[in-house]
């Protein structure tokens, strides 16, 4: 009986040691893999894609990534935030690795579509009324000017703000800018006047003043303006008035 108990004890001990041996083997293998990743998978090439406003060097500098950094130890969230904070024309960032040694930074850049004056400077806006740049009169050449709004504490990298009583105008401007961008005609706009209480006036295509209700389906209105520009005789100019009837365009010739 004592011999049998001794044999069972030895088998239990072997089972316990076998499990510990397997566990230790797994730990050693994982440690070897981690050490291998740290030692071997280092950044040797940095590729930047999707950029036009900024050079690859500017984006890499903003990311604070250098050759020799470990691909798997990179703080991707921190790198993402740094690029967005330091480069206001960048809207989105995607960071990926291509083994064994390449880091890929892909950016989507914002498009400047308008300019507004306030606080002694000019401010460049994208279609989401994000402030992209502070500049002067010379720096707004080629951008449609926005009038009828007073910027409140404008700052690069932030949304344009206005007083509460102008907030509905700002929201309408953003909707119009986005509709123009969706239909790829933002470059046809020449100015935006939001001085009136219930209407926006937009100079368009060198031919028309487009008068729109402050609250309307801007996508439908932009499609109608595009169609009018295509179908009306090229020498027709005047006011395209949507405030009289949103379902019908009224062309009022310039006198």
C-alpha positions, 0 to 999 in steps of 0.5 A, spaced: 500 500 500 505 504 501 509 503 495 502 504 491 501 511 494 508 513 493 507 511 486 501 516 485 505 521 489 510 521 484 505 521 478 502 527 481 509 531 482 510 529 475 504 532 472 505 539 476 512 539 474 510 538 467 505 544 467 510 548 470 515 546 465 509 548 459 508 554 462 515 557 463 516 555 456 510 559 453 513 565 457 520 564 454 517 564 447 513 570 448 519 574 451 523 572 445 518 574 440 517 581 444 525 582 444 525 580 437 520 585 435 523 590 439 530 589 436 529 587 429 522 591 427 525 598 427 523 604 423 527 605 417 522 608 412 517 613 413 512 614 407 506 619 407 500 619 403 494 623 401 498 630 402 498 636 398 498 642 403 504 639 407 510 636 405 512 629 407 517 632 412 512 637 415 508 631 417 513 627 419 516 632 424 509 633 427 508 626 428 515 626 432 517 619 429 524 618 427 528 612 423 530 607 429 523 608 433 520 601 434 514 599 430 510 596 435 512 601 441 509 607 437 504 611 441 499 611 435 494 615 439 499 620 441 502 621 434 495 622 431 493 627 436 500 631 434 499 631 427 491 634 428 493 639 433 500 642 429 497 641 422 490 645 421 489 643 414 489 635 416 482 632 417 484 625 418 490 621 419 491 613 419 497 610 421 499 603 419 506 599 419 508 595 413 513 590 415 519 589 416 521 596 417 516 601 414 511 606 417 505 609 413 502 615 415 496 617 410 492 624 411 486 627 409 487 634 408 481 639 409 479 644 403 479 651 404 473 654 401 472 661 404 475 667 408 472 671 413 474 678 417 474 679 424 479 681 430 483 684 426 485 679 421 482 674 415 481 667 417 480 661 412 475 656 413 473 649 410 466 647 408 465 645 416 467 652 418 473 650 421 478 655 421 484 653 417 489 659 417 490 666 420 492 671 414 492 678 411 488 681 405 493 678 400 492 671 403 485 671 401 486 672 394 482 667 390 477 665 396 470 667 397 469 672 402 463 672 407 460 678 410 454 679 415 457 675 420 462 677 426 467 672 428 467 671 436 474 669 439 477 666 432 483 661 433 486 656 428 484 649 429 477 651 432 470 652 429 468 659 427 464 661 433 459 667 433 454 671 437 448 667 439 443 671 435 448 669 429 448 662 430 442 660 425 446 664 420 452 660 421 449 654 421 446 655 414 452 658 411 455 651 413 450 647 410 451 651 404 458 650 403 457 643 404 452 642 399 457 646 394 463 641 396 458 635 395 457 637 388 464 639 386 462 647 385 465 650 391 470 654 386 464 657 383 462 661 389 465 668 389 462 671 395 457 670 401 453 675 404 449 674 410 447 681 412 439 680 411 435 676 416 432 671 412 436 670 406 443 669 403 446 672 397 451 668 393 455 671 387 456 665 383 460 663 376 461 670 374 454 671 372 449 670 377 447 673 384 443 667 388 438 669 393 437 663 398 432 663 404 436 662 410 433 655 412 432 651 405 434 644 402 441 647 400 442 641 396 436 641 392 438 649 391 445 648 389 443 642 384 438 647 381 443 653 380 448 648 377 442 646 372 440 653 371 448 655 369 448 649 364 441 651 361 440 658 360 444 662 355 451 664 356 449 671 356 444 671 361 446 674 368 442 676 374 439 674 380 437 667 381 431 668 386 429 662 391 426 666 396 419 667 392 418 660 391 423 655 393 420 650 388 421 655 382 427 659 380 426 666 378 431 670 374 431 677 375 436 680 370 441 685 372 438 692 370 
